[in-house]
Amino acid sequence: MPLYEYQCEACGHRFEVWQRMGAGSQGVSCPQCGSQEVKKVLSTFASSTSASAPCGSSASSCSSGFS
Ligand SMILES: [Zn+2]
């Protein structure tokens, strides 16, 4: 499941959300102020996912509950 970056339009806080591929911003709220006025931000995280993947390089061993 990909990690998306959002920015809150109310307070400007940036945060990341694990979402299903193609999911919209429905249900996403700012963890800082609680506003749902958030917009998806294109970030550069994709270039570093291999280095910081939560489950390591072996997807079959993932059991962290993100499914
Ligand atoms: Zn906010």
N, CA, C, O and the ligand as a Tripos MOL2 file, in Angstrom:
@<TRIPOS>MOLECULE
protein
  269   267    68     0     0
PROTEIN
NO_CHARGES

@<TRIPOS>ATOM
      1 N           0.8640   -1.1970    0.0000 N.3       1 MET1
      2 CA          0.0000    0.0000    0.0000 C.3       1 MET1
      3 C           0.8930    1.2370    0.0000 C.2       1 MET1
      4 O           1.8060    1.3520    0.8180 O.2       1 MET1
      5 N           0.6270    2.1550   -0.9180 N.am      2 PRO2
      6 CA          1.4830    3.3370   -1.0250 C.3       2 PRO2
      7 C           1.2440    4.3690    0.0710 C.2       2 PRO2
      8 O           0.1820    4.4330    0.6900 O.2       2 PRO2
      9 N           2.2670    5.1610    0.2740 N.am      3 LEU3
     10 CA          2.2100    6.2160    1.2710 C.3       3 LEU3
     11 C           1.9920    7.5430    0.5480 C.2       3 LEU3
     12 O           2.7720    7.9230   -0.3250 O.2       3 LEU3
     13 N           0.9270    8.2390    0.9210 N.am      4 TYR4
     14 CA          0.6320    9.5160    0.2910 C.3       4 TYR4
     15 C           0.8970   10.6510    1.2650 C.2       4 TYR4
     16 O           0.7290   10.5150    2.4770 O.2       4 TYR4
     17 N           1.3140   11.7660    0.7020 N.am      5 GLU5
     18 CA          1.5650   12.9300    1.5420 C.3       5 GLU5
     19 C           0.4390   13.9360    1.3290 C.2       5 GLU5
     20 O           0.0330   14.2100    0.1990 O.2       5 GLU5
     21 N          -0.0470   14.4720    2.4250 N.am      6 TYR6
     22 CA         -1.1120   15.4620    2.3780 C.3       6 TYR6
     23 C          -0.6660   16.7290    3.0800 C.2       6 TYR6
     24 O           0.2050   16.7150    3.9500 O.2       6 TYR6
     25 N          -1.2900   17.8230    2.6730 N.am      7 GLN7
     26 CA         -1.0620   19.0660    3.3890 C.3       7 GLN7
     27 C          -2.4060   19.6370    3.7930 C.2       7 GLN7
     28 O          -3.3310   19.7080    2.9830 O.2       7 GLN7
     29 N          -2.5100   20.0420    5.0380 N.am      8 CYS8
     30 CA         -3.7380   20.6220    5.5610 C.3       8 CYS8
     31 C          -3.8740   22.0580    5.0710 C.2       8 CYS8
     32 O          -2.9400   22.8520    5.1850 O.2       8 CYS8
     33 N          -5.0320   22.3830    4.5300 N.am      9 GLU9
     34 CA         -5.2390   23.7440    4.0370 C.3       9 GLU9
     35 C          -5.5980   24.6900    5.1630 C.2       9 GLU9
     36 O          -5.5370   25.9090    5.0030 O.2       9 GLU9
     37 N          -5.9680   24.1340    6.2930 N.am     10 ALA10
     38 CA         -6.3670   24.9800    7.4170 C.3      10 ALA10
     39 C          -5.1520   25.4730    8.2040 C.2      10 ALA10
     40 O          -5.0520   26.6540    8.5380 O.2      10 ALA10
     41 N          -4.2290   24.5490    8.4950 N.am     11 CYS11
     42 CA         -3.0840   24.9490    9.3220 C.3      11 CYS11
     43 C          -1.7480   24.7670    8.6100 C.2      11 CYS11
     44 O          -0.7060   25.1810    9.1160 O.2      11 CYS11
     45 N          -1.7830   24.1420    7.4300 N.am     12 GLY12
     46 CA         -0.5440   23.9980    6.6750 C.3      12 GLY12
     47 C           0.3050   22.8070    7.0850 C.2      12 GLY12
     48 O           1.3920   22.6010    6.5450 O.2      12 GLY12
     49 N          -0.1800   22.0310    8.0290 N.am     13 HIS13
     50 CA          0.5870   20.8690    8.4930 C.3      13 HIS13
     51 C           0.6890   19.8100    7.3990 C.2      13 HIS13
     52 O          -0.2890   19.5120    6.7130 O.2      13 HIS13
     53 N           1.8650   19.2560    7.2510 N.am     14 ARG14
     54 CA          2.0670   18.1830    6.2720 C.3      14 ARG14
     55 C           2.1480   16.8540    6.9990 C.2      14 ARG14
     56 O           2.7980   16.7350    8.0380 O.2      14 ARG14
     57 N           1.4760   15.8540    6.4350 N.am     15 PHE15
     58 CA          1.4970   14.5350    7.0620 C.3      15 PHE15
     59 C           1.3580   13.4700    5.9930 C.2      15 PHE15
     60 O           0.9790   13.7500    4.8550 O.2      15 PHE15
     61 N           1.6710   12.2460    6.3790 N.am     16 GLU16
     62 CA          1.6350   11.1450    5.4240 C.3      16 GLU16
     63 C           0.5840   10.1210    5.8430 C.2      16 GLU16
     64 O           0.3620    9.8770    7.0290 O.2      16 GLU16
     65 N          -0.0530    9.5320    4.8370 N.am     17 VAL17
     66 CA         -1.1360    8.5810    5.1050 C.3      17 VAL17
     67 C          -0.9540    7.3480    4.2280 C.2      17 VAL17
     68 O          -0.7390    7.4480    3.0200 O.2      17 VAL17
     69 N          -1.0440    6.1950    4.8590 N.am     18 TRP18
     70 CA         -1.0230    4.9610    4.0690 C.3      18 TRP18
     71 C          -2.4130    4.7870    3.4800 C.2      18 TRP18
     72 O          -3.4000    4.7240    4.2130 O.2      18 TRP18
     73 N          -2.4900    4.7090    2.1520 N.am     19 GLN19
     74 CA         -3.7940    4.5360    1.5130 C.3      19 GLN19
     75 C          -3.7350    3.5050    0.4090 C.2      19 GLN19
     76 O          -2.6870    3.2180   -0.1700 O.2      19 GLN19
     77 N          -4.9030    2.9640    0.1490 N.am     20 ARG20
     78 CA         -5.0410    2.0630   -0.9760 C.3      20 ARG20
     79 C          -4.7380    2.8440   -2.2610 C.2      20 ARG20
     80 O          -5.0050    4.0430   -2.3510 O.2      20 ARG20
     81 N          -4.1830    2.1500   -3.2400 N.am     21 MET21
     82 CA         -3.8730    2.7960   -4.5050 C.3      21 MET21
     83 C          -5.1340    3.4220   -5.1090 C.2      21 MET21
     84 O          -6.1650    2.7600   -5.2360 O.2      21 MET21
     85 N          -5.0410    4.6890   -5.4760 N.am     22 GLY22
     86 CA         -6.1640    5.3580   -6.1120 C.3      22 GLY22
     87 C          -7.1800    5.9390   -5.1530 C.2      22 GLY22
     88 O          -8.1680    6.5300   -5.5890 O.2      22 GLY22
     89 N          -6.9640    5.7870   -3.8710 N.am     23 ALA23
     90 CA         -7.9080    6.3240   -2.8990 C.3      23 ALA23
     91 C          -7.8680    7.8500   -2.9060 C.2      23 ALA23
     92 O          -6.8260    8.4520   -3.1640 O.2      23 ALA23
     93 N          -8.9950    8.4560   -2.6240 N.am     24 GLY24
     94 CA         -9.0670    9.9000   -2.5780 C.3      24 GLY24
     95 C          -8.7830   10.4150   -1.1830 C.2      24 GLY24
     96 O          -8.2960    9.6910   -0.3150 O.2      24 GLY24
     97 N          -9.1030   11.6910   -0.9890 N.am     25 SER25
     98 CA         -8.8170   12.2850    0.3140 C.3      25 SER25
     99 C          -9.9910   12.1700    1.2760 C.2      25 SER25
    100 O          -9.9500   12.6990    2.3870 O.2      25 SER25
    101 N         -11.0580   11.4610    0.8320 N.am     26 GLN26
    102 CA        -12.2030   11.2820    1.7170 C.3      26 GLN26
    103 C         -11.7830   10.5540    2.9840 C.2      26 GLN26
    104 O         -11.0900    9.5380    2.9280 O.2      26 GLN26
    105 N         -12.1960   11.0650    4.0940 N.am     27 GLY27
    106 CA        -11.8860   10.4010    5.3480 C.3      27 GLY27
    107 C         -10.5210   10.7610    5.9150 C.2      27 GLY27
    108 O         -10.1700   10.3560    7.0230 O.2      27 GLY27
    109 N          -9.7560   11.5260    5.1420 N.am     28 VAL28
    110 CA         -8.4400   11.9290    5.6300 C.3      28 VAL28
    111 C          -8.5790   13.2590    6.3720 C.2      28 VAL28
    112 O          -9.1330   14.2220    5.8430 O.2      28 VAL28
    113 N          -8.0790   13.2980    7.5800 N.am     29 SER29
    114 CA         -8.1520   14.5400    8.3280 C.3      29 SER29
    115 C          -6.7860   14.8750    8.9130 C.2      29 SER29
    116 O          -5.9680   13.9910    9.1680 O.2      29 SER29
    117 N          -6.5610   16.1360    9.1150 N.am     30 CYS30
    118 CA         -5.2920   16.6110    9.6460 C.3      30 CYS30
    119 C          -5.1050   16.1200   11.0830 C.2      30 CYS30
    120 O          -5.9750   16.3300   11.9290 O.2      30 CYS30
    121 N          -3.9840   15.4720   11.3580 N.am     31 PRO31
    122 CA         -3.7380   14.9680   12.7160 C.3      31 PRO31
    123 C          -3.4470   16.0890   13.7050 C.2      31 PRO31
    124 O          -3.4540   15.8820   14.9190 O.2      31 PRO31
    125 N          -3.1980   17.2520   13.1800 N.am     32 GLN32
    126 CA         -2.8410   18.3640   14.0620 C.3      32 GLN32
    127 C          -4.0520   19.1950   14.4720 C.2      32 GLN32
    128 O          -4.2020   19.5460   15.6430 O.2      32 GLN32
    129 N          -4.9270   19.5140   13.4940 N.am     33 CYS33
    130 CA         -6.0770   20.3620   13.8210 C.3      33 CYS33
    131 C          -7.4110   19.6630   13.5680 C.2      33 CYS33
    132 O          -8.4590   20.1710   13.9640 O.2      33 CYS33
    133 N          -7.3790   18.5060   12.9140 N.am     34 GLY34
    134 CA         -8.6050   17.7560   12.6970 C.3      34 GLY34
    135 C          -9.3910   18.1640   11.4640 C.2      34 GLY34
    136 O         -10.4350   17.5790   11.1750 O.2      34 GLY34
    137 N          -8.9060   19.1620   10.7330 N.am     35 SER35
    138 CA         -9.6180   19.6200    9.5420 C.3      35 SER35
    139 C          -9.5660   18.5660    8.4450 C.2      35 SER35
    140 O          -8.5760   17.8470    8.3070 O.2      35 SER35
    141 N         -10.6400   18.4820    7.6680 N.am     36 GLN36
    142 CA        -10.6340   17.5680    6.5220 C.3      36 GLN36
    143 C         -10.3620   18.3300    5.2380 C.2      36 GLN36
    144 O         -10.4860   17.7800    4.1440 O.2      36 GLN36
    145 N          -9.9940   19.5830    5.3710 N.am     37 GLU37
    146 CA         -9.6070   20.3850    4.2030 C.3      37 GLU37
    147 C          -8.1520   20.0890    3.8850 C.2      37 GLU37
    148 O          -7.2610   20.8940    4.1550 O.2      37 GLU37
    149 N          -7.9320   18.9170    3.3060 N.am     38 VAL38
    150 CA         -6.5680   18.5200    3.0100 C.3      38 VAL38
    151 C          -6.4010   18.2830    1.5120 C.2      38 VAL38
    152 O          -7.3520   17.9310    0.8140 O.2      38 VAL38
    153 N          -5.2050   18.4790    1.0430 N.am     39 LYS39
    154 CA         -4.9320   18.2210   -0.3670 C.3      39 LYS39
    155 C          -3.7270   17.3090   -0.4830 C.2      39 LYS39
    156 O          -2.7920   17.3630    0.3160 O.2      39 LYS39
    157 N          -3.7840   16.4740   -1.5000 N.am     40 LYS40
    158 CA         -2.7010   15.5310   -1.7100 C.3      40 LYS40
    159 C          -1.4980   16.2640   -2.2890 C.2      40 LYS40
    160 O          -1.6400   17.1130   -3.1690 O.2      40 LYS40
    161 N          -0.3400   15.9370   -1.7990 N.am     41 VAL41
    162 CA          0.8860   16.5740   -2.2600 C.3      41 VAL41
    163 C           1.7580   15.5390   -2.9490 C.2      41 VAL41
    164 O           1.9430   14.4280   -2.4530 O.2      41 VAL41
    165 N           2.2860   15.9240   -4.0920 N.am     42 LEU42
    166 CA          3.2200   15.0330   -4.7600 C.3      42 LEU42
    167 C           4.5720   15.2060   -4.0990 C.2      42 LEU42
    168 O           5.1420   16.2970   -4.0920 O.2      42 LEU42
    169 N           5.0740   14.1280   -3.5500 N.am     43 SER43
    170 CA          6.3470   14.2410   -2.8530 C.3      43 SER43
    171 C           7.3990   13.3720   -3.5140 C.2      43 SER43
    172 O           7.1320   12.6670   -4.4880 O.2      43 SER43
    173 N           8.5720   13.4370   -2.9760 N.am     44 THR44
    174 CA          9.6820   12.6940   -3.5710 C.3      44 THR44
    175 C           9.9400   11.3810   -2.8410 C.2      44 THR44
    176 O          10.9610   10.7280   -3.0540 O.2      44 THR44
    177 N           8.9880   11.0000   -1.9660 N.am     45 PHE45
    178 CA          9.2100    9.8020   -1.1600 C.3      45 PHE45
    179 C           9.4140    8.5520   -1.9960 C.2      45 PHE45
    180 O          10.0960    7.6160   -1.5770 O.2      45 PHE45
    181 N           8.8110    8.5440   -3.1980 N.am     46 ALA46
    182 CA          8.8680    7.3480   -4.0260 C.3      46 ALA46
    183 C          10.2970    6.9280   -4.3440 C.2      46 ALA46
    184 O          10.5810    5.7470   -4.5440 O.2      46 ALA46
    185 N          11.1900    7.9100   -4.3880 N.am     47 SER47
    186 CA         12.5700    7.5950   -4.7390 C.3      47 SER47
    187 C          13.3230    6.9570   -3.5780 C.2      47 SER47
    188 O          14.4280    6.4420   -3.7490 O.2      47 SER47
    189 N          12.7110    6.9990   -2.3950 N.am     48 SER48
    190 CA         13.4390    6.4690   -1.2410 C.3      48 SER48
    191 C          12.7000    5.3320   -0.5410 C.2      48 SER48
    192 O          13.0990    4.8960    0.5390 O.2      48 SER48
    193 N          11.6090    4.8480   -1.1690 N.am     49 THR49
    194 CA         10.8260    3.8090   -0.5020 C.3      49 THR49
    195 C          11.6270    2.5350   -0.3140 C.2      49 THR49
    196 O          11.4210    1.8100    0.6600 O.2      49 THR49
    197 N          12.5420    2.2540   -1.2380 N.am     50 SER50
    198 CA         13.2950    1.0120   -1.1250 C.3      50 SER50
    199 C          14.2220    1.0380    0.0840 C.2      50 SER50
    200 O          14.6050   -0.0010    0.6220 O.2      50 SER50
    201 N          14.5740    2.2650    0.4990 N.am     51 ALA51
    202 CA         15.5000    2.3840    1.6210 C.3      51 ALA51
    203 C          14.7680    2.4470    2.9560 C.2      51 ALA51
    204 O          15.3530    2.2000    4.0110 O.2      51 ALA51
    205 N          13.4760    2.7820    2.8960 N.am     52 SER52
    206 CA         12.7660    2.9710    4.1610 C.3      52 SER52
    207 C          11.4680    2.1740    4.2290 C.2      52 SER52
    208 O          10.5810    2.4790    5.0260 O.2      52 SER52
    209 N          11.3670    1.1580    3.3900 N.am     53 ALA53
    210 CA         10.1490    0.3570    3.4060 C.3      53 ALA53
    211 C           9.9440   -0.2510    4.7970 C.2      53 ALA53
    212 O          10.8770   -0.8060    5.3770 O.2      53 ALA53
    213 N           8.7250   -0.1440    5.3280 N.am     54 PRO54
    214 CA          8.4570   -0.6260    6.6880 C.3      54 PRO54
    215 C           8.6210   -2.1260    6.8510 C.2      54 PRO54
    216 O           8.8480   -2.6130    7.9590 O.2      54 PRO54
    217 N           8.5100   -2.8510    5.7660 N.am     55 CYS55
    218 CA          8.5620   -4.2970    5.8660 C.3      55 CYS55
    219 C           9.8520   -4.8580    5.2700 C.2      55 CYS55
    220 O           9.9740   -6.0680    5.0770 O.2      55 CYS55
    221 N          10.8080   -3.9860    4.9810 N.am     56 GLY56
    222 CA         12.0330   -4.4610    4.3790 C.3      56 GLY56
    223 C          11.8420   -4.8000    2.9160 C.2      56 GLY56
    224 O          10.8080   -4.4720    2.3350 O.2      56 GLY56
    225 N          12.8000   -5.4370    2.3250 N.am     57 SER57
    226 CA         12.7370   -5.7110    0.8940 C.3      57 SER57
    227 C          11.9040   -6.9480    0.5840 C.2      57 SER57
    228 O          11.5450   -7.1730   -0.5710 O.2      57 SER57
    229 N          11.5950   -7.7380    1.5790 N.am     58 SER58
    230 CA         10.8220   -8.9460    1.3500 C.3      58 SER58
    231 C           9.3710   -8.7330    1.7250 C.2      58 SER58
    232 O           9.0200   -8.8030    2.9030 O.2      58 SER58
    233 N           8.5200   -8.4750    0.7420 N.am     59 ALA59
    234 CA          7.1200   -8.1590    1.0220 C.3      59 ALA59
    235 C           6.4110   -9.3380    1.6750 C.2      59 ALA59
    236 O           5.4710   -9.1440    2.4460 O.2      59 ALA59
    237 N           6.8470  -10.5490    1.3780 N.am     60 SER60
    238 CA          6.1700  -11.7280    1.9180 C.3      60 SER60
    239 C           6.3110  -11.8370    3.4240 C.2      60 SER60
    240 O           5.5530  -12.5580    4.0740 O.2      60 SER60
    241 N           7.2860  -11.1180    3.9850 N.am     61 SER61
    242 CA          7.4970  -11.2040    5.4260 C.3      61 SER61
    243 C           6.7740  -10.1090    6.1890 C.2      61 SER61
    244 O           6.8770   -9.9970    7.4110 O.2      61 SER61
    245 N           6.0370   -9.3030    5.4290 N.am     62 CYS62
    246 CA          5.3540   -8.1810    6.0720 C.3      62 CYS62
    247 C           4.1990   -8.6770    6.9500 C.2      62 CYS62
    248 O           3.3120   -9.3930    6.4840 O.2      62 CYS62
    249 N           4.2270   -8.2900    8.2010 N.am     63 SER63
    250 CA          3.1400   -8.6860    9.0860 C.3      63 SER63
    251 C           2.8160   -7.5340   10.0320 C.2      63 SER63
    252 O           2.4000   -7.7460   11.1710 O.2      63 SER63
    253 N           3.0110   -6.3230    9.5440 N.am     64 SER64
    254 CA          2.8480   -5.1600   10.4190 C.3      64 SER64
    255 C           1.4030   -4.6930   10.4970 C.2      64 SER64
    256 O           1.1020   -3.7400   11.2150 O.2      64 SER64
    257 N           0.5010   -5.3540    9.7650 N.am     65 GLY65
    258 CA         -0.9070   -5.0310    9.8870 C.3      65 GLY65
    259 C          -1.3920   -3.9250    8.9940 C.2      65 GLY65
    260 O          -2.5100   -3.4420    9.1720 O.2      65 GLY65
    261 N          -0.6030   -3.5110    8.0510 N.am     66 PHE66
    262 CA         -1.0350   -2.4330    7.1730 C.3      66 PHE66
    263 C          -2.0210   -2.9080    6.1120 C.2      66 PHE66
    264 O          -2.6180   -2.0840    5.4190 O.2      66 PHE66
    265 N          -2.2030   -4.2050    5.9730 N.am     67 SER67
    266 CA         -3.1170   -4.7260    4.9720 C.3      67 SER67
    267 C          -4.5380   -4.4070    5.3820 C.2      67 SER67
    268 O          -5.4790   -4.7600    4.6710 O.2      67 SER67
    269 ZN         -4.4550   21.1210   10.1030 Zn       68 ZN68
@<TRIPOS>BOND
     1     1     2 1
     2     2     3 1
     3     3     4 2
     4     3     5 am
     5     5     6 1
     6     6     7 1
     7     7     8 2
     8     7     9 am
     9     9    10 1
    10    10    11 1
    11    11    12 2
    12    11    13 am
    13    13    14 1
    14    14    15 1
    15    15    16 2
    16    15    17 am
    17    17    18 1
    18    18    19 1
    19    19    20 2
    20    19    21 am
    21    21    22 1
    22    22    23 1
    23    23    24 2
    24    23    25 am
    25    25    26 1
    26    26    27 1
    27    27    28 2
    28    27    29 am
    29    29    30 1
    30    30    31 1
    31    31    32 2
    32    31    33 am
    33    33    34 1
    34    34    35 1
    35    35    36 2
    36    35    37 am
    37    37    38 1
    38    38    39 1
    39    39    40 2
    40    39    41 am
    41    41    42 1
    42    42    43 1
    43    43    44 2
    44    43    45 am
    45    45    46 1
    46    46    47 1
    47    47    48 2
    48    47    49 am
    49    49    50 1
    50    50    51 1
    51    51    52 2
    52    51    53 am
    53    53    54 1
    54    54    55 1
    55    55    56 2
    56    55    57 am
    57    57    58 1
    58    58    59 1
    59    59    60 2
    60    59    61 am
    61    61    62 1
    62    62    63 1
    63    63    64 2
    64    63    65 am
    65    65    66 1
    66    66    67 1
    67    67    68 2
    68    67    69 am
    69    69    70 1
    70    70    71 1
    71    71    72 2
    72    71    73 am
    73    73    74 1
    74    74    75 1
    75    75    76 2
    76    75    77 am
    77    77    78 1
    78    78    79 1
    79    79    80 2
    80    79    81 am
    81    81    82 1
    82    82    83 1
    83    83    84 2
    84    83    85 am
    85    85    86 1
    86    86    87 1
    87    87    88 2
    88    87    89 am
    89    89    90 1
    90    90    91 1
    91    91    92 2
    92    91    93 am
    93    93    94 1
    94    94    95 1
    95    95    96 2
    96    95    97 am
    97    97    98 1
    98    98    99 1
    99    99   100 2
   100    99   101 am
   101   101   102 1
   102   102   103 1
   103   103   104 2
   104   103   105 am
   105   105   106 1
   106   106   107 1
   107   107   108 2
   108   107   109 am
   109   109   110 1
   110   110   111 1
   111   111   112 2
   112   111   113 am
   113   113   114 1
   114   114   115 1
   115   115   116 2
   116   115   117 am
   117   117   118 1
   118   118   119 1
   119   119   120 2
   120   119   121 am
   121   121   122 1
   122   122   123 1
   123   123   124 2
   124   123   125 am
   125   125   126 1
   126   126   127 1
   127   127   128 2
   128   127   129 am
   129   129   130 1
   130   130   131 1
   131   131   132 2
   132   131   133 am
   133   133   134 1
   134   134   135 1
   135   135   136 2
   136   135   137 am
   137   137   138 1
   138   138   139 1
   139   139   140 2
   140   139   141 am
   141   141   142 1
   142   142   143 1
   143   143   144 2
   144   143   145 am
   145   145   146 1
   146   146   147 1
   147   147   148 2
   148   147   149 am
   149   149   150 1
   150   150   151 1
   151   151   152 2
   152   151   153 am
   153   153   154 1
   154   154   155 1
   155   155   156 2
   156   155   157 am
   157   157   158 1
   158   158   159 1
   159   159   160 2
   160   159   161 am
   161   161   162 1
   162   162   163 1
   163   163   164 2
   164   163   165 am
   165   165   166 1
   166   166   167 1
   167   167   168 2
   168   167   169 am
   169   169   170 1
   170   170   171 1
   171   171   172 2
   172   171   173 am
   173   173   174 1
   174   174   175 1
   175   175   176 2
   176   175   177 am
   177   177   178 1
   178   178   179 1
   179   179   180 2
   180   179   181 am
   181   181   182 1
   182   182   183 1
   183   183   184 2
   184   183   185 am
   185   185   186 1
   186   186   187 1
   187   187   188 2
   188   187   189 am
   189   189   190 1
   190   190   191 1
   191   191   192 2
   192   191   193 am
   193   193   194 1
   194   194   195 1
   195   195   196 2
   196   195   197 am
   197   197   198 1
   198   198   199 1
   199   199   200 2
   200   199   201 am
   201   201   202 1
   202   202   203 1
   203   203   204 2
   204   203   205 am
   205   205   206 1
   206   206   207 1
   207   207   208 2
   208   207   209 am
   209   209   210 1
   210   210   211 1
   211   211   212 2
   212   211   213 am
   213   213   214 1
   214   214   215 1
   215   215   216 2
   216   215   217 am
   217   217   218 1
   218   218   219 1
   219   219   220 2
   220   219   221 am
   221   221   222 1
   222   222   223 1
   223   223   224 2
   224   223   225 am
   225   225   226 1
   226   226   227 1
   227   227   228 2
   228   227   229 am
   229   229   230 1
   230   230   231 1
   231   231   232 2
   232   231   233 am
   233   233   234 1
   234   234   235 1
   235   235   236 2
   236   235   237 am
   237   237   238 1
   238   238   239 1
   239   239   240 2
   240   239   241 am
   241   241   242 1
   242   242   243 1
   243   243   244 2
   244   243   245 am
   245   245   246 1
   246   246   247 1
   247   247   248 2
   248   247   249 am
   249   249   250 1
   250   250   251 1
   251   251   252 2
   252   251   253 am
   253   253   254 1
   254   254   255 1
   255   255   256 2
   256   255   257 am
   257   257   258 1
   258   258   259 1
   259   259   260 2
   260   259   261 am
   261   261   262 1
   262   262   263 1
   263   263   264 2
   264   263   265 am
   265   265   266 1
   266   266   267 1
   267   267   268 2
@<TRIPOS>SUBSTRUCTURE
     1 MET1         2 RESIDUE 1 A MET
     2 PRO2         6 RESIDUE 1 A PRO
     3 LEU3        10 RESIDUE 1 A LEU
     4 TYR4        14 RESIDUE 1 A TYR
     5 GLU5        18 RESIDUE 1 A GLU
     6 TYR6        22 RESIDUE 1 A TYR
     7 GLN7        26 RESIDUE 1 A GLN
     8 CYS8        30 RESIDUE 1 A CYS
     9 GLU9        34 RESIDUE 1 A GLU
    10 ALA10       38 RESIDUE 1 A ALA
    11 CYS11       42 RESIDUE 1 A CYS
    12 GLY12       46 RESIDUE 1 A GLY
    13 HIS13       50 RESIDUE 1 A HIS
    14 ARG14       54 RESIDUE 1 A ARG
    15 PHE15       58 RESIDUE 1 A PHE
    16 GLU16       62 RESIDUE 1 A GLU
    17 VAL17       66 RESIDUE 1 A VAL
    18 TRP18       70 RESIDUE 1 A TRP
    19 GLN19       74 RESIDUE 1 A GLN
    20 ARG20       78 RESIDUE 1 A ARG
    21 MET21       82 RESIDUE 1 A MET
    22 GLY22       86 RESIDUE 1 A GLY
    23 ALA23       90 RESIDUE 1 A ALA
    24 GLY24       94 RESIDUE 1 A GLY
    25 SER25       98 RESIDUE 1 A SER
    26 GLN26      102 RESIDUE 1 A GLN
    27 GLY27      106 RESIDUE 1 A GLY
    28 VAL28      110 RESIDUE 1 A VAL
    29 SER29      114 RESIDUE 1 A SER
    30 CYS30      118 RESIDUE 1 A CYS
    31 PRO31      122 RESIDUE 1 A PRO
    32 GLN32      126 RESIDUE 1 A GLN
    33 CYS33      130 RESIDUE 1 A CYS
    34 GLY34      134 RESIDUE 1 A GLY
    35 SER35      138 RESIDUE 1 A SER
    36 GLN36      142 RESIDUE 1 A GLN
    37 GLU37      146 RESIDUE 1 A GLU
    38 VAL38      150 RESIDUE 1 A VAL
    39 LYS39      154 RESIDUE 1 A LYS
    40 LYS40      158 RESIDUE 1 A LYS
    41 VAL41      162 RESIDUE 1 A VAL
    42 LEU42      166 RESIDUE 1 A LEU
    43 SER43      170 RESIDUE 1 A SER
    44 THR44      174 RESIDUE 1 A THR
    45 PHE45      178 RESIDUE 1 A PHE
    46 ALA46      182 RESIDUE 1 A ALA
    47 SER47      186 RESIDUE 1 A SER
    48 SER48      190 RESIDUE 1 A SER
    49 THR49      194 RESIDUE 1 A THR
    50 SER50      198 RESIDUE 1 A SER
    51 ALA51      202 RESIDUE 1 A ALA
    52 SER52      206 RESIDUE 1 A SER
    53 ALA53      210 RESIDUE 1 A ALA
    54 PRO54      214 RESIDUE 1 A PRO
    55 CYS55      218 RESIDUE 1 A CYS
    56 GLY56      222 RESIDUE 1 A GLY
    57 SER57      226 RESIDUE 1 A SER
    58 SER58      230 RESIDUE 1 A SER
    59 ALA59      234 RESIDUE 1 A ALA
    60 SER60      238 RESIDUE 1 A SER
    61 SER61      242 RESIDUE 1 A SER
    62 CYS62      246 RESIDUE 1 A CYS
    63 SER63      250 RESIDUE 1 A SER
    64 SER64      254 RESIDUE 1 A SER
    65 GLY65      258 RESIDUE 1 A GLY
    66 PHE66      262 RESIDUE 1 A PHE
    67 SER67      266 RESIDUE 1 A SER
    68 ZN68       269 GROUP 0 **** ****
